[in-house]
């Protein structure tokens, strides 16, 4: 009897703090928060909170993590959201989802982004930080480049007018001084002219146009066999089924599809870093492939200084510094690769590809960590590149400029699409245009 009484007493004692904790949880809005998270996990992961609560976060893809966090934020009570690169790691359908989420929200959203489509489609004001200050464009990015060019012109005109006025005041002051030296009656006017000139000079000129130093890539490439890459019924570990196609020298081919379908693995197969589990990939004569990695995964660079990485191919210090300056990396010359920012690593990797002289570029999300000016500089360099480019990208502006597309779906099926409008529609809706061609050979 005493044992049962002791157990009852312990449960009663434990029940009091448990009840207080439940009350505190309710008072703090815990149940409402659980409800919001449950709704978000159902929308993004297709399962309720109870089903996924024990699932390790590391099992989620980068896109799933980003979408889940954004969905919870936009469903919160916050009236202002600050989001840093919300579009990174999202595939094309997810970017479209994000744009609709932002446009439909009554919240004030301040976003940092380098995605030109997102900036054009979702936002209605652009704040630019440059030179020693900032300025505001009261429209989306769709009209921003013209507005910035116009502003730069106005700033340049204002500086020119200031210098012209300063020279006029200076010349007038000199004339009045000369007259005062001949006639004391002009001394007062001469002093006043000098004071006006000094006040104007000391106030200084208006802000000059912003100076920009986008990277200056010089991707040259070189001649090669007509068939740069031949895929012969190649497959890899269940990620993509056997498919066959040819990529000809000079083509710009984009590999598109949802996150997690194996596009990066296919790019590594084409680079010769992975062996296909079935079939084979044949690289043409005189074709030299070079790979740009999405997350700048270069173990050979770890612990090495930036200047030393470039000098391996540049040959000497002077040439190294010139190359680094073209890519805006001269100040990072003594920094080790590990300490560089994502954008610096991306520019360094592109520079190394340039110096190596590859004529087949395999680019995995090349614009992900680049600012807009660097992305545009890379696109310009690729336009003049004598070689073949196969890229994985979710950057819609970048994708629009490609010649054709391999669409890899979640079933591992590969389909060829010949234009961006059709490819974009297929990504968003799953409907293939009539011109689509199945490359999978099963």
Secondary structure, 3 states (H helix, E strand, C coil): CHHHHHHHHHHHHHHHHHHHHHHHHHHCCHHHHHHHHHHHHHHHHCCCHHHHCCCCHHHCCHHHHHHHHHHHHHCCCCCEEEEECCCCCCCHHHHHHHHHHHHHCCCEEEEECCCHHHHHHCCCCEEEEECCEEEEECCCHHHHHHHHHHHHHHHHHHHHHHHHHHHHHHHHHHHHHHHHHHCHHHHHHHHHHHHHHHHHHHHCCCCCCCCCCCCCCCCCECCCCCEEEEEEEEEECCCEEEEEEEEECCCEEEEECCCCCCHHHHHHHHCCCCCCCEEEEEECCCCCEEEECCCCCCHHHCCCEHHHHHHHHHCCHHHHHHHHHHCCCHHHCCCEHHHCCHHHHHHHHHHHHHHHCCCEEEEECCCCCCCHHHHHHHHHHHHCCECEEEEECCCHHHHHCCCEEEEECCCCCEEEECCHHHHHHHHHHCCCCCCCEECECC
